[in-house]
Amino acid sequence: MPITTSCHFLSTCSVLGTVLDIEGGFKRDKRHSSILQATCNLIWELKPTQIMRCKNARMGTRKKVHAFVRVKPTDDFAHEAIKYGDDNKSIDIHLKKNTRRGVVNNQQTGWSFKLDGILRDASQDLVYETVAKDLVSQALDGYNGTIMCYGQTGAGKTYTMTGATENYKHRGIIPRAIQQVFRMIEERPTHAITVRVSYLEIYNESLFDLLSTLPSAGPSVTPMTIVENPQGVFIKGLSVHLTSEEEDAFSLFFEGETNRIIASHTMNKNSSRSHCIFTIYVEAHSLTLSDEKYITSKINLVDLAGSERLGKSGSEGRVPKEATYINKSLSFLEQAIIARGDQKRDHIPFRQCKLTHALKDSLGGNCHVVLVTNIYGEAAQLEETLSSLQFTSRMKLVTTKPAVNEKYDAERMVKNLKKELALLKQELAIHDSLANRTLVNYDPMDEIQIAEINAQVRRYLEGTLDEIDIINLRQIQEVFNQFRVVQRQQEQEVESALRRKYTLTDKNDFAAIPVVQKAGLVDVDNHFVGELDGQGFGLEVTPFSTKSGKKSKSEKTLKERLRPRTPPSKSVAFEDFKKEQGSEINHILKENKSILNELSKRASETTQRINAIKREIDMTKEALGFQKSQREKQGEYENNGLMIIDEEEFMLILKLKDLKEQYRTEYQDLCNLKAEIQYCQHLVNQCRLRLLTEFEIWYNESFIPEDMQVALKPGGNIRAGMVPVRRIVSLGEDDQDKFRQLQQTMLPEGPDSISFYNAKVKTEQRHNYLKTTMGLQQAYRK
């Protein structure tokens, strides 16, 4: 028999009945002769290095799926049936035997599951730190990642993945991942990183784009389909949206959440009736490196619909049909996972349903995978809990090959190659023309050579260097480039010196010119800054009028010259109006706002005091209860029908009485403050409305042409309501109002919550606007 000298000799040994064990040795089968065993031993002695290389090739780059279990908090926990390991990484399930099976009963009653972690009574912060933080951080390094939430209906999958969108503290994995991605982008100024998101829903084996309601998504012409290519699996027809900041990503997330399909049954009031996949696409280009290579990655955040038994959920109507599709797709998912965990299987049934086909890259691709299984801790749900844990154990058998996704920018490659080719041709042409120059350097210049050329250019401009020695074409180009650099630096130095000495005003900036004029900026000779006839920045010295209340002729001429030919925007004109014609009403508005802010501050302080008193009342009641229980245990004493209590309990009763009195007093003060705040808010709204009304009149008289003013009058061509009201109302919201609103609603949750709440409010406003528009259209049709 010939001896194989390559990795394929493993199959020869397999035929002979010899198996390579984990240690790298052989397990011998007694069924074969000693000659066959000797042959295998000889092969082992000849090629030990190749055996180890083949083993490493199979096992070295693979990584198992991380699996975590999150237990839903409950007051009725099955302590006898569910046991946790001391390391918090194992869970044991014990079921009682079914006595109906008779005396001979081989039913299994105990199971033990090894996990990567168990999350009991865990906060959303702890869940994210444990499950998702490392996976998301690796995405910016080019690794794909997938996080899936699996479990029975109502076990908390959607709460784990999306959280409560109304409360910042209770946000789930998706909004926290969005925040982490943008925080990491801020920490990498050397890279140009773009972020895109998509939101896919699989409902009754049909694909839906949850972001298709946005105007930027455009109309869908063709139905959505799952397509495979050498780069992986993608959804054709699914809209992918570019997000430049954190708030934009939150707006897309809230938009998709609004469009999700939910239903109600006995086990969950807001049960998800579909599988949803929120995907974050990351693409990073280096700003410091000039190569064509860049990295891409994507994070799939999967919220699976929960398996349910119709007998327990009590579903009616269309819900049973939805449950049938959900259970069927989850069964196919489990079949694909079982096949994926079996190393001997050649075919994996990914195409059985849309869910497994869409998750093909996640279940068997080059990404990090984390599974979060949500279970009940109650005895009534033990069968479903056991089924979920068995799915988790099968998922841990799946292995993936995480790898960095590196791509090459074809356009940059072609551009760089063409540029390099042109430079080489020019270098060779000069080399041929100057035959006496043999020492020509064709390598690109380094930082030291560029700095030397910069120094030579500066000495040449200062006159200390007569000429610059030229060796090759690269040096010529760099010399001209350094001339440009020095010239720009000198321009900046001159402009900075002028700004320190004078006030520079752009003639085309209509908002800045009135401010400079009103400020009355003067120099040491009692002259103020004017402007020269011409374009750009200008300085002019004009006589300063010593008479207050009267404007000089030159100042009036200047104002006439500065009046814009086209009317300024309303926002700019509104700021000017508040300083001049509307200064009085604006002053009253500011005073009312100041009073309103002071009342709001007092109300906040009163609320905090009330909460503190309430906590102290609860603690006192608890202490009184403890004293009463102790008294009952020790025996109660009576004197003439009256109960005798000790001094400590008596002091607690007096303290509780005083606290209740303080609570009533503070609560009455809070009610009075709220009434004052409501009245003051009414005054602020009246002042704002009057200010806006007078501004509209002033703006129409000052900037709108006479023919347009005639059209705006009653009976004209333009009717009231043709101009959107929000264009006018927005002028009344100044920075002070916005800051007060942020201070009262957002900042208590932390500065990081501002973008979260802003996106939530904008999404709600958009949907309210769409509902109102549709209602008006229906009323118009009627």
Secondary structure by P-SEA (a helix, b strand, c coil): ccccccccaaaaaaaaccccccccbbbbbccccaaaaaaaaaaaaacaaaaaaaaaaacccbbbbbbbbbbccccccccccccccccccbbbbbbccccccccccccccbbbbbcccccccccaaaaaacccaaaaaaccccccbbbbbbbcccccccccccccccccccccaaaaaaaaaaaaaaaccccbbbbbbbbbbbcccccccccccccccccccccbbbbbcccccccccbbbbbbccaaaaaaaaaaaaaaccccccccccccccbbbbbbbbbbbbbccccccccccbbbbbcbbbbbbbccccccccaaaaaaaaaaaaaaaaaaaaaaaaccccccccccccaaaaaacccccccbbbbbbbbbbccccaaaaaaaaaaaaaaaaabbbbbbbbccccaaaaaaaaaaaaaaaaaaaaaaaaaccccccccccccaaaaaaaaaaaaaaaaccccbbbbccaaaaaaaaaaaaaaaaaaaaaaaaaaaacbbbbbccaaaaaaaaaaacccccccbbbbbccccccbbbbbbbbcccccccaaaaaaaaaacccccccaaaaaaaaaaccaaaaaaaaaaaaaaaaaaaaaaaaaaaaaaaaaaaaaaaaaaaaaaaaaaaaabbbbcccbbbbcaaaaaaaaaaaaaaaaaaaaaaaaaaaaaaaaaaaaaaaaaaaaaaaaaaaaaaaccccaaaaaaaccccccccccccccccccccccaaaaaaaaaaccccccccaaaaaaaaaaaaaaaaaaaaaaaaaaaaac
